[in-house]
Amino acid sequence: ETFYLEDGNVEVLCGNTMFRVHTSILSFHSPALHRVFAQISLAMADSPNGCPRILSSDLAGDFATLLKVIYLPGFPAKNKVPDFTTFSSLLRITTKYEMPTVRSQLLEVVRDAYPETFE
């Protein structure tokens, strides 16, 4: 429900979960998604709900985490280590969609929380 936006211009189906989002916003944050939207002729895609639908091989939870990073300012919190599920999801999805800044920030938070030495 959180990421089925009425003014979105594309639906992304991940398994049994449908997201309706904005191609321009996702493309701005991810070069890989920009290429996906550019190479798929959205005008020719299935449009059962009035906008194009593309199928994704991503897990719905991973894609939802990606959308949280893009749409929700302050996610993940910069000074708090996320739970393992969120952490692993973020590493997978930010690597896949070429978002090195988000990935680097996440790894920095973890490095700060778990120092390499016990001095």
CYANA upper distance limits for C-alpha pairs under 8 A (distance plus 0.5 A):
  3 PHE  CA     19 PHE  CA      5.99
  3 PHE  CA     20 ARG  CA      6.71
  3 PHE  CA     21 VAL  CA      7.27
  3 PHE  CA     64 ALA  CA      8.05
  3 PHE  CA     67 LEU  CA      7.94
  4 TYR  CA      8 GLY  CA      8.10
  4 TYR  CA     18 MET  CA      7.70
  4 TYR  CA     19 PHE  CA      5.42
  4 TYR  CA     20 ARG  CA      4.84
  4 TYR  CA     21 VAL  CA      7.13
  5 LEU  CA     19 PHE  CA      8.23
  5 LEU  CA     20 ARG  CA      5.79
  5 LEU  CA     21 VAL  CA      6.39
  6 GLU  CA     20 ARG  CA      7.69
  7 ASP  CA     21 VAL  CA      8.23
  7 ASP  CA     22 HIS  CA      8.30
  8 GLY  CA     20 ARG  CA      5.80
  8 GLY  CA     21 VAL  CA      4.80
  8 GLY  CA     22 HIS  CA      5.19
  8 GLY  CA     23 THR  CA      8.34
  9 ASN  CA     20 ARG  CA      7.50
  9 ASN  CA     21 VAL  CA      6.68
  9 ASN  CA     22 HIS  CA      5.84
  9 ASN  CA     23 THR  CA      7.13
  9 ASN  CA     51 CYS  CA      6.31
  9 ASN  CA     52 PRO  CA      7.68
 10 VAL  CA     20 ARG  CA      6.15
 10 VAL  CA     21 VAL  CA      6.19
 10 VAL  CA     22 HIS  CA      6.80
 10 VAL  CA     23 THR  CA      7.06
 10 VAL  CA     42 LEU  CA      8.49
 10 VAL  CA     51 CYS  CA      6.09
 10 VAL  CA     52 PRO  CA      5.59
 10 VAL  CA     53 ARG  CA      6.35
 10 VAL  CA     54 ILE  CA      8.09
 11 GLU  CA     18 MET  CA      7.05
 11 GLU  CA     19 PHE  CA      5.95
 11 GLU  CA     20 ARG  CA      4.81
 11 GLU  CA     21 VAL  CA      6.88
 11 GLU  CA     51 CYS  CA      7.34
 11 GLU  CA     52 PRO  CA      6.57
 11 GLU  CA     53 ARG  CA      4.95
 11 GLU  CA     54 ILE  CA      6.76
 12 VAL  CA     18 MET  CA      6.31
 12 VAL  CA     19 PHE  CA      5.62
 12 VAL  CA     20 ARG  CA      6.83
 12 VAL  CA     21 VAL  CA      8.19
 12 VAL  CA     53 ARG  CA      6.25
 12 VAL  CA     54 ILE  CA      5.59
 12 VAL  CA     55 LEU  CA      6.38
 12 VAL  CA     56 SER  CA      6.99
 13 LEU  CA     17 THR  CA      6.28
 13 LEU  CA     18 MET  CA      5.07
 13 LEU  CA     19 PHE  CA      6.85
 13 LEU  CA     53 ARG  CA      7.58
 13 LEU  CA     54 ILE  CA      6.76
 13 LEU  CA     55 LEU  CA      5.39
 13 LEU  CA     56 SER  CA      6.31
 14 CYS  CA     18 MET  CA      6.88
 14 CYS  CA     19 PHE  CA      8.45
 14 CYS  CA     55 LEU  CA      6.95
 14 CYS  CA     56 SER  CA      5.64
 14 CYS  CA     57 SER  CA      6.74
 14 CYS  CA     58 ASP  CA      6.33
 14 CYS  CA     59 LEU  CA      6.52
 14 CYS  CA     60 ALA  CA      5.61
 14 CYS  CA     63 PHE  CA      8.20
 15 GLY  CA     56 SER  CA      8.17
 15 GLY  CA     57 SER  CA      7.95
 15 GLY  CA     58 ASP  CA      8.37
 15 GLY  CA     59 LEU  CA      7.44
 15 GLY  CA     60 ALA  CA      7.14
 16 ASN  CA     60 ALA  CA      8.43
 17 THR  CA     60 ALA  CA      6.60
 21 VAL  CA     26 LEU  CA      8.46
 22 HIS  CA     26 LEU  CA      6.91
 23 THR  CA     27 SER  CA      6.32
 23 THR  CA     34 HIS  CA      8.28
 23 THR  CA     37 PHE  CA      7.41
 24 SER  CA     28 PHE  CA      6.57
 25 ILE  CA     29 HIS  CA      7.15
 25 ILE  CA     70 ILE  CA      8.38
 26 LEU  CA     30 SER  CA      6.59
 26 LEU  CA     33 LEU  CA      7.01
 26 LEU  CA     34 HIS  CA      7.70
 26 LEU  CA     70 ILE  CA      7.74
 27 SER  CA     31 PRO  CA      6.71
 27 SER  CA     32 ALA  CA      8.22
 27 SER  CA     33 LEU  CA      5.88
 27 SER  CA     34 HIS  CA      4.59
 27 SER  CA     35 ARG  CA      8.38
 27 SER  CA     37 PHE  CA      8.10
 28 PHE  CA     34 HIS  CA      7.71
 29 HIS  CA     70 ILE  CA      7.55
 29 HIS  CA     99 MET  CA      7.76
 30 SER  CA     34 HIS  CA      6.70
 30 SER  CA     97 TYR  CA      6.28
 30 SER  CA     98 GLU  CA      6.54
 30 SER  CA     99 MET  CA      6.51
 31 PRO  CA     35 ARG  CA      6.80
 31 PRO  CA     97 TYR  CA      7.45
 31 PRO  CA     98 GLU  CA      6.86
 31 PRO  CA     99 MET  CA      8.42
 32 ALA  CA     36 VAL  CA      6.83
 32 ALA  CA     96 LYS  CA      8.17
 32 ALA  CA     97 TYR  CA      5.45
 32 ALA  CA     98 GLU  CA      6.52
 33 LEU  CA     37 PHE  CA      6.64
 33 LEU  CA     97 TYR  CA      6.86
 34 HIS  CA     38 ALA  CA      6.52
 35 ARG  CA     39 GLN  CA      6.47
 36 VAL  CA     40 ILE  CA      6.68
 37 PHE  CA     41 SER  CA      8.04
 37 PHE  CA     42 LEU  CA      7.79
 40 ILE  CA     45 ALA  CA      8.25
 41 SER  CA     45 ALA  CA      7.00
 42 LEU  CA     52 PRO  CA      6.14
 42 LEU  CA     53 ARG  CA      8.34
 43 ALA  CA     52 PRO  CA      7.38
 44 MET  CA     52 PRO  CA      8.21
 45 ALA  CA     52 PRO  CA      5.67
 45 ALA  CA     53 ARG  CA      6.55
 45 ALA  CA     54 ILE  CA      7.43
 46 ASP  CA     51 CYS  CA      8.37
 46 ASP  CA     52 PRO  CA      5.93
 46 ASP  CA     53 ARG  CA      5.91
 46 ASP  CA     54 ILE  CA      8.02
 47 SER  CA     51 CYS  CA      5.35
 47 SER  CA     52 PRO  CA      4.93
 47 SER  CA     53 ARG  CA      6.34
 48 PRO  CA     52 PRO  CA      8.10
 48 PRO  CA     53 ARG  CA      8.13
 58 ASP  CA     62 ASP  CA      7.08
 58 ASP  CA     63 PHE  CA      6.78
 59 LEU  CA     63 PHE  CA      6.83
 60 ALA  CA     64 ALA  CA      6.52
 61 GLY  CA     65 THR  CA      6.66
 61 GLY  CA     89 SER  CA      8.08
 62 ASP  CA     66 LEU  CA      6.81
 62 ASP  CA     89 SER  CA      5.68
 62 ASP  CA     90 LEU  CA      7.60
 62 ASP  CA     92 ARG  CA      8.19
 62 ASP  CA     93 ILE  CA      6.72
 63 PHE  CA     67 LEU  CA      6.76
 63 PHE  CA     93 ILE  CA      7.67
 64 ALA  CA     68 LYS  CA      6.72
 65 THR  CA     69 VAL  CA      6.90
 65 THR  CA     86 THR  CA      7.74
 65 THR  CA     89 SER  CA      7.42
 65 THR  CA     90 LEU  CA      7.15
 66 LEU  CA     70 ILE  CA      6.89
 66 LEU  CA     90 LEU  CA      7.45
 66 LEU  CA     93 ILE  CA      6.95
 66 LEU  CA     94 THR  CA      7.78
 67 LEU  CA     71 TYR  CA      6.23
 67 LEU  CA     72 LEU  CA      8.22
 68 LYS  CA     72 LEU  CA      5.60
 68 LYS  CA     75 PHE  CA      6.88
 69 VAL  CA     73 PRO  CA      7.68
 69 VAL  CA     74 GLY  CA      8.36
 69 VAL  CA     75 PHE  CA      5.88
 69 VAL  CA     76 PRO  CA      7.26
 74 GLY  CA     78 LYS  CA      7.72
 76 PRO  CA     80 LYS  CA      8.35
 76 PRO  CA     82 PRO  CA      7.54
 76 PRO  CA    106 LEU  CA      8.40
 77 ALA  CA     81 VAL  CA      8.23
 77 ALA  CA     82 PRO  CA      8.29
 78 LYS  CA    105 GLN  CA      7.82
 78 LYS  CA    106 LEU  CA      8.02
 78 LYS  CA    109 VAL  CA      7.08
 79 ASN  CA    109 VAL  CA      6.80
 80 LYS  CA    109 VAL  CA      7.39
 81 VAL  CA    109 VAL  CA      6.64
 81 VAL  CA    110 VAL  CA      6.47
 81 VAL  CA    113 ALA  CA      7.53
 82 PRO  CA     86 THR  CA      6.49
 82 PRO  CA     87 PHE  CA      6.17
 83 ASP  CA     87 PHE  CA      6.56
 84 PHE  CA     88 SER  CA      6.46
 85 THR  CA     89 SER  CA      6.57
 86 THR  CA     90 LEU  CA      6.51
 87 PHE  CA     91 LEU  CA      6.76
 87 PHE  CA    106 LEU  CA      8.26
 88 SER  CA     92 ARG  CA      6.73
 89 SER  CA     93 ILE  CA      6.59
 90 LEU  CA     94 THR  CA      6.21
 90 LEU  CA    103 ARG  CA      7.79
 91 LEU  CA     95 THR  CA      6.50
 91 LEU  CA    103 ARG  CA      6.78
 92 ARG  CA     96 LYS  CA      6.68
 93 ILE  CA     97 TYR  CA      6.53
 94 THR  CA     98 GLU  CA      6.27
 94 THR  CA     99 MET  CA      5.36
 94 THR  CA    100 PRO  CA      7.30
 94 THR  CA    102 VAL  CA      7.40
 94 THR  CA    103 ARG  CA      6.49
 95 THR  CA     99 MET  CA      6.79
 95 THR  CA    100 PRO  CA      7.50
 95 THR  CA    103 ARG  CA      7.73
 99 MET  CA    103 ARG  CA      6.94
100 PRO  CA    104 SER  CA      6.39
101 THR  CA    105 GLN  CA      6.69
102 VAL  CA    106 LEU  CA      6.72
103 ARG  CA    107 LEU  CA      6.74
104 SER  CA    108 GLU  CA      6.59
105 GLN  CA    109 VAL  CA      6.85
106 LEU  CA    110 VAL  CA      7.00
107 LEU  CA    111 ARG  CA      6.61
108 GLU  CA    112 ASP  CA      6.61
109 VAL  CA    113 ALA  CA      6.73
110 VAL  CA    114 TYR  CA      6.58
111 ARG  CA    115 PRO  CA      6.41
111 ARG  CA    116 GLU  CA      8.33
